[in-house]
Amino acid sequence: MTVPVTPDSTASETEHPPLTMFGPDFPFAYDDYVASPAGLGSVPELALGTEVAVIGGGLSGMITAYELLKIGLKPIVYESDQIGGRMRSVEFDGHPGVVAEMGAMRFPPSSTTLFHYLDEMALETTPFPNPLAEVTPSTVIDLKGESHYAQHLSDLPPIYTEVAQAWNNTLEQHAALVPLQRAIRDRDVAAIKRVWNELVVSLDDQTFYGFLASSEHFQSFRMREVFGQVGFGTGGWDTDYPNSILEILRVVCTAADDHHRGIVGGSQQLPMRLWTRSPESMAHWPAGTSVQSINGGAASPRVVELRRTAPNNITVTDSTGAIRTYPAAVVTAQSWMLLNNIRCDDDLFPIDHWTAIERTHYMGSTKVFALVDRPFWKDKDPKTGRDLVSMTLTDRMSRGTYLLDQGEGKPGLICLSYTWSDDSLKLLPLDADERMNVMLKSLEEIYPGVDFRSHIIATPVTLSWETERDFMGAFKANLPGHYRYQERLFTHFVQDDLDPRHRGIFLAGDDVSWTAGWAEGAIQTALNAVWGVVNHLGGKCAEENPGPGDVFADLAPIRLGD
């Protein structure tokens, strides 16, 4: 649920620039970096055309490959399934142009580096209908069998406003939100690090739930219960209650959970266009060269083995048995793949990094979509005059239901259910039809008399990311005490202090980032890896556009002691 934000968050842009995902752990201006006409760096002439393995064809992998191509290197992409990763847009049979977003589906404008690439790839966005968002006609909150219809927060019973205010007060008084957001708006690195580092030290061992329970504003269990089920921004957050409060604060302080937009035509278009489109300018390669063309039209298949070979090369074996050796490699797949699906030399990473990979904590997620003949939810109830069906948050099995209007004269799309973690696990034994029936039962109880089934025109589609062989989860969510592990993984791209036998392989992807589950984090770690590869091959960034590794000493995340 969108809730009132702090006074600083509503400051006009004439007083402060807009909030962006600038830090707070590593406040480097990735958006300015990619927008610079100086480019992301260059390599020595002898290194031009050098092959670099890019393992994983999701957004992070495609950004990595696209930028390496521009620099004049030859990214060889390995992908076990399809280009896109968790940017997966699924069409319904017989209904081209209507896609269900099985992974990423909504993106905050504060993801300014992401929007740079959306603009470069000529993709349009549209406001996403989150609960109580301006673009959402109406929202129904249904808890414990009681439903409330609302177009604005003020339409709900007083407890919801009280919960929203309690959350604001807790953030302001116990998480320094106002000075932190002001520093992020102003890109005041010293102020960001001063405020955020203190929060890391004091809150690394605290759960989200413990943070709430320790606040004088959430002493009521009922308040904590309602907040968990209704939440802020995108909806309920009780499945996040066991996770580190730092994970939540990163989202809040950078406005990552507000004013979301969807990508017209589906989010998978972004990685696909990075794969197929030729950059306007690039070193070494002839005009018209794309990542796809340089890979012979198709990605190499699943990686089954990674090992070290002399002199400090990375040798890759794919599922066909083909073996290729590279001076550098970027692994953008979920890091757990390195523990089971891919046979790895122990010497690929230092032991402390292996420990960090092993301790990565993933959240599961399930979605169930139904295609309907038209957006019938826009009809008015003849008795009440209200929308027939609304965006719905509930404690029933469906949890979050989103209504996605495809435009005049087109079918309607309903995300019947979007669940995380424990709520997702409850659905794992069920097939698509069974899941749909469970969700329709919930919705029929909330909207008695509405015949949902009569409008369904296609077989439902569903996906649980925790059962996908190459993912085993939707996104990383650190537990209390995991900051040290995340710091190791994120900073791995700066390898000067590593033994030579550990250099040349780089980790990227949103689970390596500070903001897993957000495309911006995937992009930021990809850009880190690009800098790492260029540096490893003897290249450098232009003086007027230093890269993340060039300024690392000044911006590095705080390193906690024992």
C-alpha positions in Angstrom: 0.0 0.0 0.0 1.3 3.4 -0.9 1.6 5.4 2.3 2.3 9.0 3.1 6.0 9.7 2.9 8.2 11.8 5.1 8.4 15.6 4.6 11.7 15.4 2.9 10.4 12.8 0.5 7.8 15.2 -0.7 10.3 18.1 -1.2 9.9 19.7 -4.5 12.7 19.3 -7.0 13.4 23.0 -6.8 14.4 22.4 -3.2 16.2 19.1 -3.7 16.9 16.9 -6.8 14.8 13.7 -7.1 15.5 10.6 -5.1 17.5 8.0 -7.0 19.1 4.6 -6.3 22.4 6.4 -5.5 23.9 4.2 -2.8 23.6 4.2 0.1 26.2 1.4 0.5 28.3 2.4 -2.5 27.3 5.9 -3.6 28.6 5.9 -7.2 26.8 7.8 -9.9 26.2 4.9 -12.3 23.6 6.9 -14.2 26.1 9.7 -15.0 28.8 7.0 -15.7 26.8 5.3 -18.5 25.6 8.7 -19.9 29.1 10.1 -20.4 30.2 10.6 -24.0 33.6 9.4 -22.9 32.3 5.8 -22.6 33.1 3.2 -20.0 36.8 2.7 -20.9 39.2 1.2 -23.4 41.6 -1.6 -23.6 45.1 -1.8 -25.2 45.1 -2.4 -29.0 46.4 -5.9 -28.6 43.4 -6.8 -26.3 40.8 -5.7 -28.9 38.7 -8.7 -29.9 39.6 -10.7 -26.8 36.9 -13.2 -25.9 35.3 -12.8 -22.5 32.8 -15.4 -21.2 29.5 -14.0 -20.0 27.7 -16.7 -18.1 24.0 -16.0 -17.8 21.8 -14.1 -20.3 19.6 -12.1 -17.9 19.6 -8.3 -17.7 23.0 -8.3 -15.9 24.5 -10.6 -18.5 23.1 -8.6 -21.4 24.3 -5.2 -20.0 27.8 -6.8 -19.4 27.9 -8.2 -23.0 26.6 -5.0 -24.6 29.1 -2.8 -22.9 32.0 -5.1 -23.5 31.1 -5.2 -27.2 31.2 -1.4 -27.2 34.6 -1.4 -25.7 35.9 -3.7 -28.5 35.9 -7.0 -26.7 34.1 -10.2 -27.7 31.6 -11.3 -25.2 30.7 -15.0 -25.5 27.3 -15.5 -23.9 26.2 -18.7 -22.2 22.6 -19.2 -21.4 20.8 -22.4 -20.2 17.3 -21.4 -21.2 16.4 -18.0 -22.8 17.7 -14.5 -23.0 16.0 -12.5 -20.3 16.6 -14.3 -17.0 14.0 -13.1 -14.5 12.8 -10.6 -17.0 10.5 -13.2 -18.5 7.5 -12.1 -20.4 5.1 -15.0 -21.4 2.6 -14.8 -24.1 -0.8 -16.6 -24.1 -1.3 -19.1 -26.9 -3.5 -17.5 -29.6 -3.2 -14.0 -28.1 -0.1 -12.3 -29.4 0.9 -9.1 -27.8 -0.5 -9.8 -24.3 2.3 -10.9 -21.9 2.3 -12.1 -18.4 5.4 -10.8 -16.5 6.6 -13.9 -14.6 9.5 -12.0 -13.0 10.2 -8.3 -13.1 7.1 -6.3 -13.8 7.4 -2.9 -12.2 10.3 -0.4 -12.0 10.7 2.8 -10.0 11.8 6.0 -11.7 14.6 6.2 -9.1 16.2 3.4 -11.1 17.9 6.0 -13.3 20.6 3.8 -14.8 17.9 1.3 -15.8 15.9 4.1 -17.5 19.0 5.2 -19.4 19.0 1.8 -21.1 15.3 1.8 -21.6 15.6 5.0 -23.4 18.6 3.8 -25.4 16.6 0.7 -26.4 13.6 2.9 -27.3 11.3 1.2 -24.9 8.2 2.9 -23.4 6.9 2.6 -19.9 3.5 3.2 -18.3 2.4 3.7 -14.7 1.9 0.4 -12.8 -1.3 -0.1 -10.8 0.0 -0.7 -7.3 -2.4 -0.5 -4.4 -3.7 3.0 -3.9 -1.4 4.4 -6.6 -2.7 7.4 -8.5 -3.2 5.3 -11.6 -5.1 2.6 -9.7 -8.9 3.3 -9.9 -9.6 1.5 -6.7 -8.1 -0.8 -4.1 -9.8 -3.3 -1.8 -8.1 -4.3 1.5 -9.6 -7.6 2.7 -8.3 -8.9 6.1 -9.9 -11.4 8.4 -13.0 -11.6 6.3 -13.7 -7.9 6.3 -13.3 -5.8 3.1 -12.7 -2.1 2.7 -13.0 -0.3 -0.7 -10.8 2.7 -1.2 -9.6 5.2 -3.8 -7.4 7.0 -1.3 -5.9 6.1 2.0 -8.4 8.4 3.8 -11.2 6.1 2.6 -9.9 3.3 4.8 -10.6 2.9 8.5 -8.4 4.9 10.8 -6.1 2.1 11.7 -4.6 2.1 8.3 -3.7 5.8 8.5 -2.3 5.1 12.0 -0.2 2.3 10.7 1.1 4.5 7.8 2.0 7.2 10.3 3.6 4.7 12.7 5.9 3.5 9.8 6.8 7.1 8.9 7.6 8.0 12.5 9.6 4.9 13.0 11.7 5.6 9.9 12.3 9.2 10.9 13.1 8.6 14.5 15.0 5.2 14.3 16.4 5.1 10.8 17.4 8.8 10.1 15.3 8.7 7.0 15.0 12.5 6.5 18.8 13.3 6.6 19.6 10.2 4.6 17.1 10.9 1.8 18.3 14.6 1.7 21.9 13.4 1.3 20.9 11.0 -1.5 18.9 13.7 -3.3 21.9 16.0 -3.1 24.4 13.2 -3.8 26.3 14.3 -0.7 28.6 11.3 -0.4 30.1 12.2 2.9 26.7 12.7 4.5 25.3 9.5 3.0 28.2 7.5 4.4 28.1 9.1 7.8 24.4 8.3 8.2 24.2 5.0 6.5 27.4 3.5 8.1 26.0 4.2 11.5 22.8 2.4 10.6 24.8 -0.6 9.3 26.7 -0.9 12.5 23.6 -0.5 14.7 21.1 -2.6 12.7 23.0 -5.3 10.9 21.8 -7.9 13.5 18.2 -6.7 13.5 15.3 -8.3 11.7 12.6 -6.3 9.9 10.1 -7.5 12.5 12.4 -6.8 15.4 13.0 -3.3 14.2 9.2 -2.7 14.1 8.6 -4.3 17.5 11.3 -2.2 19.2 9.6 1.0 18.0 7.3 2.7 20.4 5.0 3.4 17.4 4.5 -0.4 16.8 3.9 -1.6 20.3 0.5 -2.9 19.3 0.7 -6.4 17.8 -2.4 -5.5 15.7 -0.5 -2.6 14.2 2.4 -4.9 13.3 0.0 -7.5 11.9 -1.9 -5.0 9.7 1.4 -3.5 8.5 2.7 -6.9 7.5 -0.4 -7.7 5.5 -0.9 -4.4 3.8 2.6 -2.9 4.0 3.8 0.0 1.9 4.4 0.6 -1.8 3.7 -2.8 -3.4 1.7 -4.4 -0.6 2.2 -6.7 2.3 5.7 -7.3 3.7 5.2 -9.9 6.4 7.1 -12.5 4.4 10.1 -10.1 4.7 9.8 -9.9 8.5 12.6 -12.4 9.1 15.0 -10.6 6.9 17.5 -7.9 7.8 16.0 -4.4 8.3 18.9 -3.1 6.2 17.3 -4.7 3.1 14.1 -2.8 3.7 15.8 0.5 4.5 17.7 0.4 1.2 14.4 0.2 -0.6 12.7 2.9 1.4 15.5 5.5 1.3 15.9 5.3 -2.5 12.2 5.4 -3.3 12.6 1.9 -5.0 9.1 1.0 -3.9 7.2 4.0 -5.2 5.7 5.3 -8.4 6.4 2.1 -10.3 6.2 1.8 -14.1 5.7 -1.2 -16.3 7.5 -1.7 -19.7 5.0 -1.6 -22.6 5.1 -4.9 -24.4 6.9 -6.7 -21.7 10.1 -6.4 -19.7 11.9 -9.1 -21.6 12.3 -6.7 -24.5 15.1 -4.9 -22.7 17.6 -7.8 -22.4 16.4 -9.0 -25.9 17.2 -5.6 -27.5 20.6 -5.5 -25.7 21.2 -8.9 -27.4 20.0 -8.0 -30.9 20.8 -4.3 -31.3 24.0 -2.9 -32.6 25.5 0.0 -30.5 25.7 3.4 -32.3 29.4 3.5 -31.6 31.9 0.9 -30.6 35.6 0.2 -30.8 37.1 -2.4 -33.2 33.9 -4.0 -34.5 32.3 -3.0 -37.8 29.0 -1.1 -37.8 26.0 -3.4 -37.4 27.7 -5.8 -35.0 25.6 -6.9 -32.2 26.0 -9.3 -29.2 23.8 -11.7 -31.1 25.8 -11.6 -34.3 29.1 -11.9 -32.6 27.8 -15.1 -31.0 26.7 -16.6 -34.3 23.1 -15.9 -33.7 22.6 -17.9 -30.6 24.0 -18.1 -27.1 26.2 -21.0 -26.1 24.4 -23.6 -24.0 24.4 -24.3 -20.3 27.7 -24.1 -18.4 28.5 -27.3 -16.5 32.1 -26.6 -15.4 34.4 -23.7 -14.5 38.1 -24.4 -13.8 41.4 -22.6 -13.7 44.0 -23.3 -16.3 47.5 -21.8 -16.7 48.3 -18.9 -16.7 45.3 -17.9 -14.6 42.7 -18.4 -17.3 39.1 -19.5 -16.9 38.2 -22.6 -18.8 34.5 -23.2 -19.5 32.8 -26.5 -20.4 29.2 -26.3 -21.7 26.5 -29.0 -21.7 27.5 -30.2 -25.2 31.0 -30.9 -24.0 32.5 -28.0 -25.8 35.5 -26.4 -24.0 36.8 -22.9 -24.4 39.3 -20.9 -22.4 39.1 -17.2 -21.6 41.4 -14.7 -19.9 38.3 -13.3 -18.1 34.8 -14.4 -17.3 31.7 -12.8 -15.7 29.2 -14.9 -13.9 25.8 -13.3 -13.8 23.7 -16.4 -13.0 22.3 -16.8 -9.5 25.3 -17.4 -7.4 23.9 -20.7 -5.9 24.5 -22.2 -9.4 28.2 -22.2 -8.5 27.4 -24.6 -5.7 25.5 -27.3 -7.5 24.7 -26.9 -11.2 28.2 -25.9 -12.2 31.3 -27.9 -11.2 33.8 -25.4 -10.0 37.4 -25.4 -8.9 37.8 -24.4 -5.3 40.4 -21.8 -6.4 37.9 -19.8 -8.4 37.2 -17.7 -5.4 38.8 -17.2 -1.9 37.2 -19.3 0.8 35.5 -16.3 2.4 33.8 -15.6 -0.9 32.6 -19.2 -1.2 31.2 -18.8 2.3 29.3 -15.7 1.3 27.9 -17.4 -1.8 26.8 -20.4 0.3 25.1 -18.1 2.9 23.1 -16.1 0.3 19.5 -16.2 1.3 16.9 -16.3 -1.5 13.2 -15.5 -1.4 10.8 -17.6 -3.3 8.0 -16.1 -5.4 5.0 -17.4 -7.3 2.7 -15.7 -9.8 -0.6 -16.8 -11.4 -2.0 -15.0 -14.4 -5.4 -15.4 -16.1 -6.4 -13.8 -19.5 -9.9 -12.5 -19.6 -12.1 -11.4 -22.5 -12.1 -7.8 -21.5 -11.3 -5.6 -18.5 -14.7 -6.3 -16.9 -13.4 -5.1 -13.5 -14.1 -1.6 -14.8 -17.8 -2.2 -14.8 -19.8 -0.6 -12.0 -21.6 -2.5 -9.3 -25.3 -1.4 -9.9 -26.0 -1.3 -6.1 -22.9 0.5 -4.9 -21.6 2.4 -7.9 -18.1 1.1 -7.2 -15.7 -0.7 -9.5 -16.9 -4.3 -9.9 -13.4 -5.6 -8.9 -10.4 -3.7 -7.5 -6.7 -4.1 -7.0 -6.8 -6.4 -4.0 -4.6 -7.0 -1.0 -5.8 -9.8 1.3 -4.7 -12.3 3.9 -6.4 -15.0 1.8 -4.2 -17.3 -0.4 -4.2 -14.9 -3.4 -2.5 -12.1 -1.3 -2.0 -9.6 -4.1 -4.2 -9.4 -7.2 -3.4 -6.8 -9.9 -5.7 -5.7 -12.8 -3.8 -5.0 -16.0 -5.7 -3.1 -18.7 -4.2 -3.8 -22.1 -6.1 -1.0 -23.9 -9.3 -0.4 -25.7 -10.7 -3.5 -27.5 -8.1 -5.9 -26.1 -8.4 -8.7 -23.6 -7.8 -8.0 -19.9 -5.0 -9.5 -17.9 -5.3 -10.4 -14.2 -2.4 -11.3 -12.0 -4.6 -13.4 -9.8 -1.8 -13.9 -7.2 1.7 -12.6 -6.5 3.1 -14.2 -3.4 6.5 -14.4 -1.8 8.4 -16.8 0.4 6.1 -18.8 2.8 3.0 -17.8 0.8 4.8 -19.0 -2.4 5.7 -22.3 -0.8 2.0 -23.0 0.0 1.4 -23.2 -3.8 4.3 -25.4 -4.9 2.4 -28.8 -5.0 -0.4 -27.3 -7.2 -0.5 -27.1 -11.0 -1.6 -24.0 -13.0 -5.3 -24.9 -12.9 -5.3 -25.8 -9.2 -3.6 -22.6 -8.4 -6.1 -20.6 -10.4 -9.0 -22.3 -8.7 -7.5 -21.5 -5.2 -7.2 -17.8 -6.2 -10.6 -17.6 -7.8 -12.1 -19.1 -4.6 -10.4 -16.3 -2.6 -11.7 -13.6 -5.0 -15.2 -15.0 -5.2 -15.4 -14.7 -1.4 -14.2 -11.1 -1.6 -16.4 -10.2 -4.5 -19.6 -12.3 -4.1 -21.7 -12.4 -7.3 -18.8 -11.7 -9.6 -18.4 -14.5 -12.1 -14.7 -14.4 -12.8 -14.6 -17.8 -14.5 -17.0 -16.7 -17.3 -14.5 -14.2 -18.5 -11.4 -16.5 -18.7 -10.4 -17.2 -22.3 -7.0 -18.9 -22.0 -5.2 -21.5 -19.9 -3.6 -19.8 -16.9 0.1 -19.4 -16.7 2.1 -19.7 -13.5 5.7 -19.9 -12.3 7.5 -20.5 -9.0 11.0 -19.2 -9.1 12.2 -21.5 -6.3 11.6 -24.6 -8.4 13.3 -23.2 -11.5 16.5 -25.3 -12.0 18.7 -22.3 -12.9 17.3 -19.9 -10.2 16.1 -21.7 -7.1 14.7 -18.4 -5.9 13.4 -15.1 -7.0 15.8 -12.7 -5.4 18.3 -12.5 -2.6 17.2 -11.1 0.8 19.9 -10.9 3.4 19.2 -12.2 6.9 20.5 -10.4 10.0 24.2 -10.6 10.3 24.7 -11.1 6.5 26.1 -7.6 5.7 29.7 -8.9 5.8 28.8 -11.6 3.2 27.1 -9.1 0.9 30.0 -6.7 1.2 32.4 -9.4 0.0 30.3 -10.3 -3.0 29.6 -6.7 -4.1 33.2 -5.6 -3.8 34.7 -8.7 -5.5 35.1 -6.7 -8.8 38.1 -4.8 -7.2 40.7 -7.6 -7.2 44.0 -5.9 -6.6 44.3 -7.4 -3.1 43.4 -10.9 -4.3 46.0 -13.6 -5.1 46.5 -13.8 -8.9 44.9 -17.3 -9.0 41.6 -15.7 -7.8 41.6 -12.9 -10.4 39.9 -12.6 -13.7 36.5 -14.1 -12.8 33.8 -11.5 -11.8 30.5 -11.8 -10.1 27.5 -9.8 -11.2 23.7 -10.0 -11.0 21.1 -8.5 -8.7 21.9 -11.1 -5.9 25.4 -9.7 -5.8 24.0 -6.1 -5.5 22.8 -4.3 -2.5 19.3 -4.1 -3.9 18.3 -7.6 -5.0 15.0 -7.9 -6.8 15.6 -4.6 -8.5 16.9 -4.3 -12.1 19.0 -1.3 -11.1 21.1 -3.5 -8.8 21.6 -6.0 -11.6 22.8 -3.2 -13.9 25.1 -1.7 -11.3 26.9 -5.0 -10.7 27.2 -5.6 -14.4 28.9 -2.2 -14.8 31.2 -3.1 -11.9 32.1 -6.3 -13.7 32.8 -4.5 -17.0 35.2 -2.2 -15.2 36.8 -5.3 -13.6 37.3 -7.0 -17.0 38.7 -3.8 -18.6 41.1 -3.3 -15.7 42.1 -7.0 -15.7 43.0 -6.8 -19.4 45.2 -3.7 -18.9 42.6 -1.1 -19.9 41.3 2.0 -18.1 38.5 4.5 -18.0 38.8 8.0 -19.4 40.0 10.5 -16.9 36.8 12.6 -17.2 34.7 9.5 -16.5 36.3 7.4 -13.8 34.7 4.0 -13.2 33.5 2.4 -10.0 36.8 0.8 -9.3 38.7 4.0 -9.9 37.0 5.8 -7.1 36.5 2.7 -5.0 38.8 3.7 -2.1 36.7 6.8 -1.5 33.2 5.2 -1.8 33.8 1.6 -0.6 31.1 0.1 1.6 31.9 0.1 5.3 33.8 -3.1 6.3 32.6 -4.5 9.6 35.1 -6.1 12.0 34.8 -9.3 13.9 
